[in-house]
Amino acid sequence: MEPIEMNKYLSKMTIRMGAGIFLGSMVGFGYYYFIGCDSGTCAITSNPINSMIYGTVMGIILFWPTNQKKEKS
């Protein structure tokens, strides 16, 4: 790859990963806030930090960039 193409790829990848981290953490917090466990016995949903970390990991997994090429028809 040429340097210009690599910079475009890295900027797209950075934006995509940042979106995954942000959206995942917000979904994790939303899950804690609206559905969470009040008794404190649930390991993930009884604490907002744990919910946000779990959501962030899920967001990273969902938004992870792939190298699949699209076929032109």
C-alpha positions as CSV (number, residue, x, y, z in Angstrom):
1,M,0.0,0.0,0.0
2,E,1.1,3.5,-0.7
3,P,1.5,5.9,2.3
4,I,-1.6,7.9,1.3
5,E,-3.8,4.9,1.0
6,M,-2.4,3.6,4.3
7,N,-3.3,6.9,6.0
8,K,-6.8,6.7,4.7
9,Y,-7.2,3.1,5.9
10,L,-5.8,4.0,9.4
11,S,-8.1,7.0,9.7
12,K,-11.2,4.9,8.7
13,M,-10.1,2.1,11.1
14,T,-9.6,4.6,13.9
15,I,-13.0,6.2,13.4
16,R,-14.6,2.7,13.2
17,M,-12.9,1.5,16.4
18,G,-13.7,4.7,18.2
19,A,-17.4,4.4,17.3
20,G,-17.4,0.8,18.5
21,I,-15.8,1.8,21.8
22,F,-18.2,4.7,22.3
23,L,-21.4,3.0,21.3
24,G,-20.5,-0.2,23.2
25,S,-19.9,1.7,26.4
26,M,-23.1,3.7,26.1
27,V,-25.1,0.5,25.4
28,G,-23.4,-1.1,28.5
29,F,-24.3,1.9,30.7
30,G,-27.9,1.9,29.3
31,Y,-28.2,-1.8,30.1
32,Y,-27.1,-1.1,33.7
33,Y,-29.4,1.9,34.1
34,F,-32.6,0.4,32.6
35,I,-32.3,-3.3,33.2
36,G,-29.5,-3.7,35.8
37,C,-29.5,-5.8,38.9
38,D,-30.6,-4.1,42.1
39,S,-29.6,-6.9,44.5
40,G,-25.9,-6.6,43.8
41,T,-25.6,-10.3,43.0
42,C,-25.1,-9.9,39.2
43,A,-21.4,-9.6,38.4
44,I,-21.8,-7.5,35.3
45,T,-25.1,-5.5,35.6
46,S,-24.8,-4.5,39.3
47,N,-22.0,-2.1,38.7
48,P,-22.0,0.6,35.9
49,I,-18.2,0.3,35.3
50,N,-18.5,-3.5,34.7
51,S,-21.4,-3.0,32.4
52,M,-19.5,-0.3,30.4
53,I,-16.4,-2.4,30.1
54,Y,-18.4,-5.4,28.9
55,G,-20.3,-3.2,26.4
56,T,-17.0,-1.7,25.2
57,V,-15.5,-5.2,24.6
58,M,-18.6,-6.2,22.7
59,G,-18.5,-2.9,20.7
60,I,-14.8,-3.6,19.7
61,I,-15.7,-7.1,18.6
62,L,-18.6,-5.9,16.5
63,F,-16.8,-3.0,14.9
64,W,-13.5,-4.8,14.3
65,P,-12.2,-4.0,10.8
66,T,-12.1,-6.9,8.3
67,N,-10.1,-7.2,5.1
68,Q,-12.9,-8.6,3.0
69,K,-13.0,-7.2,-0.5
70,K,-16.4,-6.3,-2.0
71,E,-17.1,-7.8,-5.4
72,K,-18.2,-5.5,-8.2
73,S,-21.2,-6.7,-10.1
